[in-house]
Amino acid sequence: MASPLNSDPISTLYVDSDPDRAESVRSALRDTHPCVALDTVPSRAAADRSLAAEPRDCVVVRADLHGVDAVQFLATVRDRSPSTATILCGDEHSPDLLRRVRAAGIDAYVHDGSADHVSVLGDHVVASATEPSSAAPEADAPDDRRSAGDAPASTDRQRRERELERYEAMVETVRDGLYVLDEAGRFVAVNRAFVELVGRPRTELVGAHATAVTSEETHEEVNALLESASADGGGDVTYETTLETPRGEVPVETNISSFPLGDGESGRVGVVRDISERRRREEQLASLNETAQALATAETSQEVSELAVRAAAETLDLPVSDIKLYDERGELVVTARTEAAADLVGEGSLFASDADLPWEVYATGSSAAFDDLPAERDVSETPLRSAILLPIGKYGVFVTGETEPNAFSETDVVLANILVANVRAALERTDREERLRERTAELEARTETLERVNRINDVIRDMTRALTEATSREEIEEVVCTQLANAEPYRFAWIGEQETVGGELVPVASAGVGRGYLDDITVTAAADEPTGRGPAGRALRTHEPQVQNDFHTDPPFEPWRAQALKRGLRAGISIPLVYKETLYGVLNLYAGGPGASTNWRWRCWANWAGPSGSPSTRWNGAKRSSATRRSNWSSASTTRRFRRPRTSPTPRGGSRSTSSSNRATARFARSSSSTASTPTPSCRRRLRCRTSATRTSSPNATTATCTRQRSKTRASSRRSSATARTRRRSRRRTTEPR
């Protein structure tokens, strides 16, 4: 055993399965306790070989030595070499362990939970190794003072004092609070950690009742639990309660067991641990779970980011935080930040350049945490001294920091990672849902377009059927306007023809809700006049369909805007009716909402009404039929006027021939006046035969009959002209939708 007067170093063997930790302890003891010569080994087998080769002043064993019961191992070492000091160190501190340490005769137990546990270990090594052996007599005592009766008594007293000092050192080293109560519930002993926990001096606590730091109800409940545990054959009770301290109530977890006090008395011993930090972490985890549920219902990345920074500030106590998301321009853009971050940097960024640490973390996908950022990294200007940067997958970066160094613990990093994992999952979900919404909207738009096309096709089929049954141009115009005015989304339709003199577009047919609209407007084809710059005027000039999707905002519709809006007309399309480069007029459609004349819709109407469509073909057919009728009528008149009559037998007296001629002429006149169509060729042949017979029998009668016939024909022509004028006037009147 080394002596305090001996300058030789204290030979110590340190047994630890963790070589890095063993090297750290050896290096620290070299600085704090130069008198301790520490050798390290990783296992019990290596320790046995070392002890067999060289005796040691002290053996230190870690309680968590791999595959070995450290307490039993130290007891074996003590049995083999009683002069060797034995020390157990570890992070466990339960009454059962302390009882085992005491029963095995181990010199000291050092708890390594404190920051200076290596220094405490060095103190125990020096104290244990320099104490005189309990088995050796005092060498310097005079012979006459040593007697057979004094030696055993002195040895027992020294052993008890040594054990008492050893246990006191162990109790004071434990980081958790320890206390001992007697049968009356008064404090018999407390350690330094308990004194610091309750915030009262030791002299005030010793002798005071347990209710000085806890409630009467808690004290009685613990007593009942101990009695129940003893009746069941157990001896320990773990209980969570609160202690009354000067700084307020402190949540604690207490492990309580019975403890013999001697002389037949027993009390109880308790190990008290402050669980304030654990409770706070539990509350944080619960809040993170609530945040995860809220993130699961967020619909946009902006909402996700705002929920995340709010949770960072309120739940994780990370007040200076923001989230940067990667945008389509290839930049990291701040989408949400806490109020403290905004107060710290305003509208700027926590880092002067996002190409700095945030971009590095995003690009590499690796986390970064700094206790003293300026000292650890050469970064651009930033107000942060401590920082945590976590990547959010392909979406962006989470940044939090403080203006003081060493502001974050490992627990803070772990909780921040949990939050970021939830944020990433939420962003992935919103991304998927956004793509799904876009696809659904596209599908709905296509379905709606298809339905509208089908409706338009139905209208086109109905109009085509009606057009094939129409017998005049007027009827065609009325059918087209009426059918289109009743087709969604249109409310008004009209057809105009361009006058030869002046070039004004004159309405000839209309239908819909625009009553009076055509009386209040003027449309021309002149490009240098406001009345010619609208869709109808442009269609006249270009022979191409023209669309006006919003009468309220499109400037070219200014001359007609007030009248159109007053009647609920918001958009329109003008389609020229062209056949083989001949313009027959312009079809104008008006809708009740803006944007109704989309590309696909006006193309449908343009194709239908274009050069190869039904209306233009029917317009051309109607015009050609009229020309054919006029040509046939002229041919018939010329034949009647200049062809010589054939000879035929003349009845007796001539009266029969005259009456027959008159009857034939009358029938032709009635046919000509009663029908709008030209006589067929067979009718004309019969007419010529009758006329020839009449001329042969009685030329004078024939001349008279022809004169009367021409008079009737002229009268019929005048009536037809009047009818045509009446029809042209009627075209200007608006026909309401059927």
URMO-V704819 format. One record per helix or strand of 3 or more residues. SS is the DSSP state (h for helix, s for strand). FROM is the first residue (numbers start at 1). TO is the last residue. If there is no record, write none. Layout:
BEGIN
SS&FROM&TO  SS&FROM&TO
END
This chain:
BEGIN
s&10&15  h&19&32  s&36&41  h&44&53  s&58&62  h&70&80  s&85&90  h&95&104  s&108&111  h&117&130  h&143&145  h&148&173  s&177&181  s&186&190  h&192&198  h&202&205  h&210&212  h&216&231  s&236&245  s&248&262  s&265&274  h&276&295  h&301&314  s&321&326  s&332&337  h&339&345  h&357&364  s&368&370  h&373&376  s&386&392  s&396&402  h&410&469  h&473&485  s&490&498  s&504&512  h&530&532  h&535&542  s&546&548  h&555&566  s&571&579  s&582&591  h&599&609  h&614&642  h&655&674  h&681&697  h&699&731
END
